[in-house]
Amino acid sequence: MELSARKRKILGILVEHYIHTAEPVSSAEIKELYDEEISSATIRSELAALEELGYLIQPHVSSGRIPTEQAYKLYVEAVLAGEKKEIVVAGVRDYLDRKIVEIEDVVRNTARVISDATNYTSIIVIKNTDEIRIREVKIVEVDVGRALVVIITDSGVIKDNIIEIPVNMGSGYVTAANNVVNDLFAGRTLKEIKSSQTDIEAEMMQYHDIFDKIVMLLEEYASGRHNKVFVEGTSKMFRHPEFSEIDNARDFIRLLDEKERLSDLMKTDDEIELSVRIGRSDGLDGNCALVTARYSIGGTEIGNAGVIGPVRMDYDKVVRVLHYIQKEFNGEDREKEKGNGEIKRREQK
């Protein structure tokens, strides 16, 4: 049934008030928050109708009403369809503005920033790194028999490590090995390198030792691994009254432990900018909701960032935070600022 504009407005007011108070909402509170003249009798009538339609429940006869999962889903539709108010989240751009960044370092810190900005638990999933394309491998001799290897992809650094190298091979050995490795690795995905490993080894027998160690680093990072899941702010969930109930708390902890299931829940359809799952009907136990966004670094899709909180989460704020993070990772704001700077310089001339 299509709700009237008044029913939608009353429901929106009730959901937002409940999000911020976690207390059943009375008709008197709605009347106070309603920005037009409306009678108490009309509000009570509309609330009764919304309850009958499954959008509200009344915990006790004498209490106010609280939203159902169905009400939150309708509310989220309005949030996603509405204009996204700008929100600035400090701490993300510092990591992304570096010329070379460690992907996992960025992810961990971004997860922490999202959790702090929303006051909920944040989750970031990095896609299977087999598909990440290598841009360059740097090999730098740091000591006799030791070299630093830095593997740079189209989205940043994925691995750096000290490896042992043969001694007494001459001053040009590391430079030559570096050139050969880049000729063979640059432009390939980790998956392609692993699948053609035999052919590559035949081309660089004299650098076999270095090759083996670099492949070992790649395999350690990617071979046989599924999506990586990073979680920050787990304890923040227990500040919300819903999780003082032992069943909800237990279900939430179990969900965070089931990394493969969590990774599946974080997936979004290609056409969907933000995905919202609410409650048991969307596969979530323990009075939980999950908002997820895809993100890219340097134009390459890396994975998904999301926020998990109570069904009574502040969806508007969460959507704005994730939208900002999305734009920062995609470089939209930095490109815009760069363009504006060029325009100003031209005007000054």
Secondary structure, DSSP 8 states (H G I E B T S, - for coil): ----HHHHHHHHHHHHHHHHH-S-B-HHHHHHH-SS---HHHHHHHHHHHHHTTSEE-SSTTS-BEE-HHHHHHHHHHHHHS-------TTSHHHHTSSS-BHHHHHHHHHHHHHHHHTSEEEEEE--GGG-BEEEEEEEEEETTEEEEEEEETTEEEEEEEEE--SSS-TTHHHHHHHHHHHHHTT-BHHHHHHTHHHHHHHTGGGHHHHHHHHHHHHHHHTT---EEEEE-GGGGGGSGGGGSHHHHHHHHHHHH-HHHHHHHT---TT-SEEEEESGGGT--SSEEEEEEEEEETTEEEEEEEEEEETT--HHHHHHHHHHHHHHHHTHHHHHHHHHHHHHHHHH-
